[in-house]
Amino acid sequence: MKTLVKLGLLNEEELNSIIGIEFNPVRVGFNTDISSNSKESGFNIYVNDILNLGIRPDKLISLIKQKYIIMGGNVFEDIGLSKLDLYKNTAVMTLTSNPQDKTPKIISTKLVIDAMGNASPISKQIRGPIEPDGICIVVGGCARGYLAENNTYSDLIFTDTPITQKSDSQLQYYWEAFPSGSGQTDRTTYLFTYMDAKKKDHQYQKSWKITLNYYHDIKVLILMI
Ligand SMILES: Cc1cc2nc3c(=O)[nH]c(=O)nc-3n(C[C@H](O)[C@H](O)[C@H](O)COP(=O)(O)OP(=O)(O)OC[C@H]3O[C@@H](n4cnc5c(N)ncnc54)[C@H](O)[C@@H]3O)c2cc1C
């Protein structure tokens, strides 16, 4: 976050105004065998002041957007890049608000920076027909009603189950959980795992059901269809 201040995009006061919540401690835990006769002691560490902030992205984006517009920038919202044509001296971007949009916005530019993440049509084009080796699936949400006095720490990464064989993949389930800035009894929790994306597996296209317990207070039923 300090980089945004160094670059002159935010001042210290603005930086503080986008921090929605601070919490401590932050736990990292790997406990792959929690059976009563386990010989494995597991690994659990608690740290302070590392990745212990919740940022308000709505406020951050709105602040930066205002400054960008004041400096002469244009922001187009609810519209996406659907085509990029490269010429010797220029790049021409075609923007549409939906696939049926018959009146695309055309912008020519000298510089294009791709910040469209994993789903970027530019990176898809560069990747070509090669499938990714792996995928990361995530499921989670924010819930209200936790005891405020217990809702003070975060799990940066936490696992309490052994590696699970699912189709051709070996899966390790990881939890992350954080107090949320929306209220003292609110908490965000999500589960993720990595898996092979080999064509023969196609797990992610099948209906898929798992049930897991997370620290006895959360029972999760995941249905992937
Ligand atoms: C399970 C999991 C946990 C993670 N935990 C953390 C963490 O704790 N801390 C951390 O720092 N990082 C974490 N990350 C990583 C972090 O989420 C990503 O690195 C980050 O979101 C990437 O940001 P980005 O801006 O490059 O892409 P994105 O956040 O994916 O943003 C891309 C944007 O481009 C837009 N877009 C896509 N296509 C088009 C188009 N054609 N036209 C216009 N716009 C388009 C999308 O709508 C999106 O808004 C985690 C990731 C995962 C999967």
PDBQT file of the ligand as one rigid body, heavy atoms in Angstrom, charges set to zero:
ROOT
HETATM    1  C1  LIG A 301      -7.715 -18.485  -3.624  1.00  0.00    +0.000 C 
HETATM    2  C2  LIG A 301      -6.908 -17.237  -3.852  1.00  0.00    +0.000 A 
HETATM    3  C3  LIG A 301      -6.448 -16.508  -2.751  1.00  0.00    +0.000 A 
HETATM    4  C4  LIG A 301      -5.708 -15.360  -2.932  1.00  0.00    +0.000 A 
HETATM    5  N1  LIG A 301      -5.297 -14.681  -1.819  1.00  0.00    +0.000 NA
HETATM    6  C5  LIG A 301      -4.609 -13.556  -1.975  1.00  0.00    +0.000 A 
HETATM    7  C6  LIG A 301      -4.206 -12.785  -0.839  1.00  0.00    +0.000 A 
HETATM    8  O1  LIG A 301      -4.508 -13.133   0.302  1.00  0.00    +0.000 OA
HETATM    9  N2  LIG A 301      -3.481 -11.668  -1.026  1.00  0.00    +0.000 N 
HETATM   10  C7  LIG A 301      -3.143 -11.273  -2.297  1.00  0.00    +0.000 A 
HETATM   11  O2  LIG A 301      -2.489 -10.232  -2.426  1.00  0.00    +0.000 OA
HETATM   12  N3  LIG A 301      -3.519 -11.961  -3.392  1.00  0.00    +0.000 NA
HETATM   13  C8  LIG A 301      -4.247 -13.085  -3.268  1.00  0.00    +0.000 A 
HETATM   14  N4  LIG A 301      -4.631 -13.784  -4.371  1.00  0.00    +0.000 N 
HETATM   15  C9  LIG A 301      -4.194 -13.352  -5.697  1.00  0.00    +0.000 C 
HETATM   16  C10 LIG A 301      -4.980 -12.142  -6.189  1.00  0.00    +0.000 C 
HETATM   17  O3  LIG A 301      -6.364 -12.391  -6.071  1.00  0.00    +0.000 OA
HETATM   18  C11 LIG A 301      -4.635 -11.908  -7.668  1.00  0.00    +0.000 C 
HETATM   19  O4  LIG A 301      -3.239 -11.937  -7.823  1.00  0.00    +0.000 OA
HETATM   20  C12 LIG A 301      -5.135 -10.541  -8.094  1.00  0.00    +0.000 C 
HETATM   21  O5  LIG A 301      -6.536 -10.473  -7.940  1.00  0.00    +0.000 OA
HETATM   22  C13 LIG A 301      -4.793 -10.300  -9.561  1.00  0.00    +0.000 C 
HETATM   23  O6  LIG A 301      -5.189  -8.989  -9.840  1.00  0.00    +0.000 OA
HETATM   24  P1  LIG A 301      -5.332  -8.472 -11.308  1.00  0.00    +0.000 P 
HETATM   25  O7  LIG A 301      -5.756  -7.029 -11.227  1.00  0.00    +0.000 OA
HETATM   26  O8  LIG A 301      -4.112  -8.822 -12.099  1.00  0.00    +0.000 OA
HETATM   27  O9  LIG A 301      -6.517  -9.345 -11.960  1.00  0.00    +0.000 OA
HETATM   28  P2  LIG A 301      -8.021  -9.463 -11.515  1.00  0.00    +0.000 P 
HETATM   29  O10 LIG A 301      -8.237  -9.149 -10.084  1.00  0.00    +0.000 OA
HETATM   30  O11 LIG A 301      -8.480 -10.791 -12.056  1.00  0.00    +0.000 OA
HETATM   31  O12 LIG A 301      -8.720  -8.281 -12.339  1.00  0.00    +0.000 OA
HETATM   32  C14 LIG A 301      -8.908  -8.356 -13.756  1.00  0.00    +0.000 C 
HETATM   33  C15 LIG A 301     -10.052  -7.426 -14.135  1.00  0.00    +0.000 C 
HETATM   34  O13 LIG A 301     -10.133  -7.362 -15.566  1.00  0.00    +0.000 OA
HETATM   35  C16 LIG A 301     -11.500  -7.430 -15.932  1.00  0.00    +0.000 C 
HETATM   36  N5  LIG A 301     -11.609  -7.978 -17.311  1.00  0.00    +0.000 N 
HETATM   37  C17 LIG A 301     -11.452  -9.274 -17.718  1.00  0.00    +0.000 A 
HETATM   38  N6  LIG A 301     -11.639  -9.366 -19.041  1.00  0.00    +0.000 NA
HETATM   39  C18 LIG A 301     -11.912  -8.108 -19.480  1.00  0.00    +0.000 A 
HETATM   40  C19 LIG A 301     -12.210  -7.552 -20.772  1.00  0.00    +0.000 A 
HETATM   41  N7  LIG A 301     -12.264  -8.292 -21.883  1.00  0.00    +0.000 N 
HETATM   42  N8  LIG A 301     -12.440  -6.220 -20.860  1.00  0.00    +0.000 NA
HETATM   43  C20 LIG A 301     -12.380  -5.426 -19.729  1.00  0.00    +0.000 A 
HETATM   44  N9  LIG A 301     -12.113  -5.889 -18.488  1.00  0.00    +0.000 NA
HETATM   45  C21 LIG A 301     -11.883  -7.213 -18.383  1.00  0.00    +0.000 A 
HETATM   46  C22 LIG A 301     -12.146  -8.357 -14.896  1.00  0.00    +0.000 C 
HETATM   47  O14 LIG A 301     -13.552  -8.138 -14.842  1.00  0.00    +0.000 OA
HETATM   48  C23 LIG A 301     -11.422  -7.911 -13.621  1.00  0.00    +0.000 C 
HETATM   49  O15 LIG A 301     -12.088  -6.827 -13.011  1.00  0.00    +0.000 OA
HETATM   50  C24 LIG A 301      -5.396 -14.934  -4.229  1.00  0.00    +0.000 A 
HETATM   51  C25 LIG A 301      -5.858 -15.638  -5.341  1.00  0.00    +0.000 A 
HETATM   52  C26 LIG A 301      -6.611 -16.781  -5.167  1.00  0.00    +0.000 A 
HETATM   53  C27 LIG A 301      -7.112 -17.535  -6.384  1.00  0.00    +0.000 C 
ENDROOT
TORSDOF 0
